[in-house]
Structures are given as C-alpha cells and as structure tokens.
Amino acid sequence: MSAIFKHLNAEEVQQITFDWRYRGFTILNLLTEEECDEINDELERLRQERIGTTTEDGKPWGDWDPFSYPHKISSKLEKLFCHPKILEACEYLMDGEVQGMQTWCYFKPPGQLGRDQHQNAFYTGCKHNEIINTSLALDNHDPENGAVWIYEGSHRLPILPIEVDEERTKTNPNFWRNERGKPCVMPEGHDFRKIQGYCKKGQVVLLHSHNIHGSEPNNSNRFRRNFLGGYLKKGANFNKGGHMKREPIDLYALKEKHWTGSDEINYSGF
C-alpha cells in the first residue's frame, strides 16, 4: 500500500515507524482536553442511563463497570471510533485497509483493580500484526492511577499460554471474565523492559496485537478513563468470541457519515 499521508505529519510517521518495529507500540496526539471533556460527559450520560438496568443475564450493572461496544449507543463515540488520524495510522502500520472490530470504555475510579498481563491476540486469534488496539486517554494516565504498562519489544513473541488463578478470577466484573486471573506466562529469563504508561489527556496509544501489557490498581484519588478501539486488517481471520460476538465493522462507511468537509481537516464537532 503506497503511503500518502493526510493526517499524520512527517515527524509522526518517522516516530511510529520506529516505534512499531522496535517497541511494539506508539503514541499519537489526538484530542484536545476540551474534546476529552466532551467525551467524558457523554460517558457519564451513558452511565447514568444504565443505572437500575441489568446485564443480559439479569445481573445489575456495577456503578463503574466498563461499556462494551459503546459506539453502538452513542453517535459521538461512533465518530471517535472512525477518527481519520487513527484510521490512517492503522492503515500504514498494517499496510492495508482496516475494519473495526470492537470498542470499550473504562472508567477505573480510585481503588479499582488493574488487569493482568496479556496479549490481545490471545483473544482475537489474529495473526501477527493483523489487529491494532488503541487506548485513548481521557484523563492524564500514570502509574499512580493505574495506567497501562507495556513490555517493550514483546510484540516479537508468539501467542503465549496462560495460567488460571480461580480465586483471582472472582474479582472480575459481572459480565467480563478475562480482566484478572488469566495472565499470560512470560518466557523464563526474559529481559523485556517494562515501560510505565504515562499518557497525557488526549493522547492515544496504538498497541501491537502480540505486545504484552497490563495495569495496576488505581491508588490515586483520580479517575483513569479511556476509550478503546480494535482495528482489524481487512480480510484477516479472527475469533468472534462467545462473549464479545465480534463482527467486522465498516469504518469507511462510518467515516463518510461523520467526517466530511472541514470536520475531517479540523477534527471538530464531537
């Protein structure tokens, strides 16, 4: 795929090229703080509407349970999912057109536990570099409030086995059983450097499918909210999943719907 860039500048292209090859993740500036506040207001609206309702199996939602597929119930989040800069970066890094795979929103209030180390490819079943997961920081993220950490360069590894801790799995949210208690097993004697996830509000992390990452508890008095997206290389095989029931999403149709004229140039109008 020939690389003609409309949304990434030359410095960003140089940086993400290096990062993707040697580190397995990269960070881009995406939204302003004001735009993040607008997204946070939207998440709070969705959360308030969910209070008093139940999950598909009849269990009450927790106050701060994450949302799966929030773009399906919010036009603003649907627009964010197909952001032109993210699409362009994913097309470049996977060398081809992309499809949407899934979205999530996390709130991570003070005191909430983290997630055990894992590889996204373990769950999606995609081959090497066939899916990119993004995490948009809607607050300032740092180790104190439980930011995601990453083993730099671990994207070179194959999909690793996991070990199950039944007691720890009991700490998972009602509707999502893979947060804790199923960490992947790192190679013995590995020397991958652990990079702490400092991320400014409005920055987005693009993570390689095989990169090993996790997070610690939020030990601060601040939230650590984020919006997650999954971007699949068009035509790649994947696991639908019994819980997530993944289906390809036409991001170009969504882009045509939400990003036209000056919006696509100025990234305005959330």
DAPENOR-V342621 format. One line per field, one symbol per residue. phi: phi as a letter, one per 30 degrees, with the letter a starting at -180 (. if undefined). Layout:
phi->???
This chain:
phi->.dccccccddddddddddeddcciaabbdbcdddddddddddddddddddeicbdeciddddebddcchdddcbddddddeceeddedddeddchldbbdbabbbcchdejddccddacdddcdiddeicbbccbcdcbdcaedciddcbddiddddddcdcbcceddddddeecbccdbjbddcdedidbdddcdddbdejdbcccdecddaaacddccccdbdaccbcbcdejddaddidcdhdbdcddddddddccbhdeddchcjd
